[in-house]
Amino acid sequence: MACDLWLVPLVDVLCHSPDNPFADEIASFDKALNEVGLPSVPVYRYMPGVSGDVAPVAGFDYADLHLLRRVHLLGVCGLEVTPTGELGSDYQQLLEMFQSAAEQSHLVWHYDNAGAYLPLDFAAPVANDELLAGGGPLGSSHGLLRELLAVAPAIGIDPANPPAAPAPPERPTELEEPARPVPSDGSPFTRERHVWLGLHAAVTRSLAQSSMIIFS
């Protein structure tokens, strides 16, 4: 299944508009953040060069996202990181055996095609009953970036000098349609690297532009 990552600029021209399509989600996020003593979703005044336009920044297959999550969990749990051709039962076993570690990970503990990453720095994903019944846990862009930098060497990426990110989708992709094929780069972790580059592009722009990342 195809997954698109979108950037939602947290600027007043969008967030304070009566037509803001994310108003209900942001209100729900504010409630969850405030319940654990964190500040509300930051909304900034209009900045030159940043409009209220929502735009795709990356795209990949959900199975490939799970492959990267698998690598991260293996590393966090002190297990050998090995490539795999297909996502098997070992990933589900990892989630069950190391549930606590998974729930502390911004990369791993995140619903597919739902939820969001916010440009706020908090240690572990935030969740309450309302979020878990709908969009899923809230992640931190800062936390996601830390985990991406940590997992990069395991898949052959220099976090200080990563390859160029793939181009974003030319159009929104439907959930049930296949993602664009990933060209092999000669690495046994080609698919994981493709996802890493897409997430890294999204999270660096999220922090630079104060944007929210959403899955679709």
URWOTA-V790662 format. One record per residue. RES is the residue in one small letter. SS is DSSP state (alpha for helix, beta for strand, coil for the rest). NEAR is the number of other C-alpha atoms within 12 Angstrom. D_FIRST is the distance of its C-alpha to the first C-alpha in Angstrom with 2 decimals. Layout:
# URWOTA-V790662
res: <RES:RES>
ss: <SS:SS>
near: <NEAR:NEAR>
d_first: <D_FIRST:D_FIRST>
This chain:
# URWOTA-V790662
res: <m:a:c:d:l:w:l:v:p:l:v:d:v:l:c:h:s:p:d:n:p:f:a:d:e:i:a:s:f:d:k:a:l:n:e:v:g:l:p:s:v:p:v:y:r:y:m:p:g:v:s:g:d:v:a:p:v:a:g:f:d:y:a:d:l:h:l:l:r:r:v:h:l:l:g:v:c:g:l:e:v:t:p:t:g:e:l:g:s:d:y:q:q:l:l:e:m:f:q:s:a:a:e:q:s:h:l:v:w:h:y:d:n:a:g:a:y:l:p:l:d:f:a:a:p:v:a:n:d:e:l:l:a:g:g:g:p:l:g:s:s:h:g:l:l:r:e:l:l:a:v:a:p:a:i:g:i:d:p:a:n:p:p:a:a:p:a:p:p:e:r:p:t:e:l:e:e:p:a:r:p:v:p:s:d:g:s:p:f:t:r:e:r:h:v:w:l:g:l:h:a:a:v:t:r:s:l:a:q:s:s:m:i:i:f:s>
ss: <coil:beta:beta:beta:beta:beta:beta:beta:beta:coil:beta:alpha:alpha:alpha:alpha:coil:coil:coil:coil:coil:coil:coil:alpha:alpha:alpha:alpha:alpha:alpha:alpha:alpha:alpha:alpha:alpha:alpha:alpha:coil:coil:coil:coil:coil:coil:coil:coil:beta:coil:coil:beta:coil:coil:beta:coil:coil:coil:beta:beta:beta:beta:beta:beta:beta:beta:alpha:alpha:alpha:alpha:alpha:alpha:alpha:alpha:alpha:alpha:alpha:alpha:alpha:alpha:alpha:coil:coil:coil:coil:coil:coil:coil:coil:coil:coil:coil:coil:alpha:alpha:alpha:alpha:alpha:alpha:alpha:alpha:alpha:coil:alpha:alpha:alpha:alpha:alpha:coil:coil:coil:coil:coil:coil:coil:coil:coil:coil:coil:coil:beta:beta:beta:coil:coil:coil:coil:coil:coil:coil:beta:coil:coil:alpha:alpha:alpha:alpha:alpha:coil:coil:coil:coil:beta:beta:beta:alpha:alpha:alpha:alpha:alpha:alpha:alpha:alpha:alpha:alpha:alpha:alpha:alpha:alpha:alpha:coil:coil:coil:coil:coil:coil:coil:coil:coil:coil:coil:coil:coil:coil:coil:coil:coil:coil:coil:coil:coil:coil:coil:coil:coil:coil:coil:coil:coil:coil:coil:coil:coil:coil:alpha:alpha:alpha:alpha:alpha:alpha:alpha:alpha:alpha:alpha:alpha:alpha:alpha:alpha:alpha:alpha:alpha:alpha:alpha:alpha:coil:beta:beta:beta:beta:beta:coil>
near: <23:28:38:40:45:36:39:40:40:39:29:26:23:26:31:21:15:12:13:22:17:26:21:18:25:32:20:30:40:28:24:29:30:18:17:18:12:22:19:22:35:27:29:22:19:20:17:11:11:25:23:31:22:26:29:33:37:38:45:46:35:31:26:36:41:35:39:41:43:41:43:43:41:29:26:27:20:13:15:14:25:21:25:24:15:20:23:15:14:21:27:20:16:30:27:15:16:26:19:18:25:31:27:29:38:39:45:40:37:34:30:30:29:27:36:45:48:45:37:36:27:26:22:32:40:40:33:22:16:22:29:22:14:22:31:32:38:49:45:42:40:34:32:42:36:26:34:41:28:26:34:33:23:32:36:28:27:19:23:12:14:22:19:17:25:26:21:29:25:15:18:25:26:20:21:15:16:19:29:27:18:23:14:13:16:12:19:20:33:27:38:42:41:42:41:48:39:39:45:41:34:44:43:32:32:36:29:21:31:35:42:45:43:42:38:31>
d_first: <0.00:3.78:6.62:10.15:13.32:16.31:19.97:22.26:25.89:28.03:31.02:33.46:32.89:29.49:29.98:33.47:32.72:33.15:30.05:27.85:24.51:23.98:27.43:26.52:23.92:26.48:29.18:27.16:26.47:30.19:31.23:29.18:30.39:33.97:34.04:33.78:36.17:33.83:34.33:32.44:29.65:31.61:32.23:34.15:36.46:35.35:35.39:36.08:33.06:30.59:29.96:28.17:25.36:21.77:19.84:16.56:17.30:14.28:10.68:8.53:5.56:5.73:7.43:9.69:10.57:11.71:13.65:15.49:16.19:17.60:19.88:21.11:21.98:23.76:25.80:26.66:27.82:29.90:28.20:27.84:24.74:23.65:20.79:18.56:16.65:14.12:13.46:16.22:18.31:20.10:17.67:18.15:21.82:21.96:20.69:23.32:26.09:25.73:24.60:27.15:25.98:22.34:23.53:25.53:22.69:21.17:18.37:17.64:18.68:16.30:14.05:10.35:10.02:13.80:17.06:18.66:20.59:24.16:26.78:28.98:30.01:29.88:29.79:27.13:24.31:25.89:25.13:27.12:26.73:25.80:22.97:21.64:21.79:19.80:18.05:18.57:20.70:21.95:21.78:24.37:23.69:26.78:25.58:22.18:24.15:26.54:23.92:22.25:25.77:26.54:23.64:23.95:26.81:25.06:22.54:25.31:25.08:28.31:27.52:30.63:29.68:25.94:24.75:23.78:20.40:18.03:18.41:16.34:14.19:16.80:15.39:12.98:9.52:8.30:5.59:5.24:5.93:5.35:6.43:10.16:11.77:13.51:17.23:19.10:21.70:23.63:22.56:21.26:19.05:17.56:13.94:15.37:17.71:15.19:13.57:17.19:18.39:15.92:16.78:20.39:20.61:19.36:21.69:24.68:24.51:24.07:27.29:29.10:28.49:28.30:24.89:22.39:18.78:16.15:12.37:10.81>
